[in-house]
Amino acid sequence: MTMGRVDRPVRDRAGYALQMVTAIVLISVDADSIPETAQAIADLQSVESVYSCAGDVDLIAVVRAADHESIADIIPNHVSKVPGVINTVTHIAFREYSQRDNDDAFSIGMDS
């Protein structure tokens, strides 16, 4: 699957990137159209990635946008309208944790 275009982060006056809003969207899809629906969602602006999965839903999409208003537009007006989409449930992320963050924190001041 190709990755969609993601909005550039909003920057403050000094040019520093401000936090973007991340939504994790659980998507139920018509079983006969999962690959086509997944690709159509992945091609939408602000969709970072789409995963097919086993479990209660068929697809999980990660959507990143500059603000909550953009998320409030993208999910109901674009993702939900893709042919094959039956239902969406959206979760907004508060914080992101990753191994890279841990590695970066512990490597401050260390020579490589």
Order of alpha helices (4+ residues) and beta strands (2+ residues): beta-alpha-beta-beta-alpha-beta-alpha
